[in-house]
Amino acid sequence: QSLSEALALEPEYIEALVTLASLYNETERDEALLQLVEDAKEQVEALPLVQAFYAYSLERMEYYDEAYDAYTKAYNGMKEDYSFLHAYASFLLEEGRRAEAIRIAKEIIAQFPEAQYWQDFLMGQYDEEE
């Protein structure tokens, strides 16, 4: 509650925004997270982590087109975060965006060669092509 109050008093209080968004994401309080993002739209545009939490919430709530937009907005600032890349590539696969998922999977392997799941996924893609 005090974080919400801090944001109400000082909308530029970015740390509170990120902390509250993280809490809402972890506890899957998706409606609260959507409202938070709506209330702080301008700040969220510059916060890839909050944009990522927003994408996760939208995906959980089955707003897939909006989730796709949020993932793409978060991507540039989150492209070195394994958890985000994994979620993004998985989402793309679920949505039938195979070419995009393969591109992200290749990025994952380039940065995180130990990511066996995505290595196996890519090997399966090459097997299908032959």
C-alpha positions in Angstrom: 0.0 0.0 0.0 2.8 2.5 0.8 4.3 1.9 -2.6 1.0 2.7 -4.2 0.9 5.9 -2.1 4.4 6.8 -3.0 3.5 6.5 -6.7 0.4 8.6 -6.1 2.4 11.3 -4.4 5.4 11.2 -6.8 4.7 9.5 -10.1 8.4 9.8 -11.0 9.3 7.4 -8.1 10.6 4.7 -10.5 12.0 2.4 -7.8 8.6 2.1 -6.2 7.0 1.4 -9.6 9.5 -1.4 -10.4 9.2 -2.9 -6.9 5.4 -2.9 -7.1 5.3 -4.2 -10.6 7.6 -7.0 -9.5 5.5 -7.9 -6.5 2.3 -7.9 -8.6 4.0 -10.1 -11.2 5.4 -12.6 -8.6 2.0 -12.9 -7.0 0.1 -13.0 -10.4 -2.0 -10.0 -9.4 -2.5 -9.3 -13.1 -5.4 -6.9 -12.9 -3.4 -4.8 -10.4 -0.3 -4.9 -12.6 -2.4 -3.8 -15.7 -3.8 -0.9 -13.7 -0.4 0.1 -12.5 1.0 0.1 -16.0 -2.0 2.1 -17.2 -1.5 4.7 -14.5 2.2 5.0 -15.2 2.2 4.6 -18.9 4.9 7.2 -19.7 7.3 5.8 -17.1 6.7 2.2 -18.1 7.7 2.9 -21.7 11.3 3.6 -20.4 11.3 0.5 -18.1 11.9 -2.7 -20.0 11.6 -4.8 -16.8 8.2 -3.5 -16.0 7.2 -3.9 -19.7 8.3 -7.5 -19.4 6.1 -8.0 -16.3 3.3 -6.4 -18.2 3.8 -8.9 -21.1 3.7 -11.8 -18.7 0.4 -10.6 -17.1 -1.2 -10.0 -20.5 -0.2 -13.5 -21.6 -1.6 -15.0 -18.4 -4.8 -13.1 -19.0 -4.9 -14.4 -22.6 -4.6 -10.9 -24.2 -2.2 -12.4 -26.7 -2.0 -9.5 -29.2 -1.3 -7.0 -26.4 1.2 -9.4 -24.8 3.0 -9.6 -28.2 3.3 -5.8 -28.3 4.5 -5.7 -24.7 7.1 -8.4 -25.3 8.4 -6.6 -28.4 8.6 -3.3 -26.5 10.5 -5.0 -23.6 12.9 -6.9 -25.9 15.6 -4.3 -26.5 16.1 -3.6 -22.8 15.8 -7.3 -21.8 17.7 -9.1 -24.5 20.4 -10.2 -22.1 18.0 -11.7 -19.5 17.6 -15.4 -19.9 14.3 -15.6 -18.1 12.8 -13.0 -20.3 14.2 -14.5 -23.5 12.9 -17.9 -22.5 9.4 -16.6 -21.8 9.4 -14.6 -25.0 10.5 -17.5 -27.2 8.0 -19.8 -25.5 5.3 -17.3 -26.1 6.2 -16.9 -29.8 6.1 -20.7 -30.2 2.6 -20.9 -28.6 1.4 -18.1 -30.9 2.7 -19.9 -34.0 5.4 -17.3 -34.7 8.0 -20.0 -35.4 10.5 -17.9 -37.4 10.6 -15.3 -34.6 10.9 -18.0 -31.9 13.8 -19.5 -33.8 15.6 -16.1 -34.0 15.2 -15.6 -30.2 16.3 -19.2 -29.5 19.5 -18.6 -31.5 20.1 -15.5 -29.4 19.5 -17.5 -26.3 22.1 -20.1 -27.3 24.6 -17.5 -28.4 24.4 -15.9 -24.9 23.6 -19.0 -22.8 25.2 -22.0 -24.5 24.2 -24.1 -21.5 20.5 -23.6 -22.3 19.9 -27.3 -23.3 16.1 -26.8 -23.9 16.8 -24.3 -26.6 19.7 -26.3 -28.1 17.3 -29.3 -28.4 14.6 -27.1 -29.9 17.0 -25.7 -32.6 18.3 -29.2 -33.3 14.7 -30.3 -33.8 14.2 -27.5 -36.3 17.1 -28.6 -38.4 15.9 -32.2 -38.3 12.5 -31.1 -39.6 14.2 -29.2 -42.5 16.1 -32.2 -43.8 
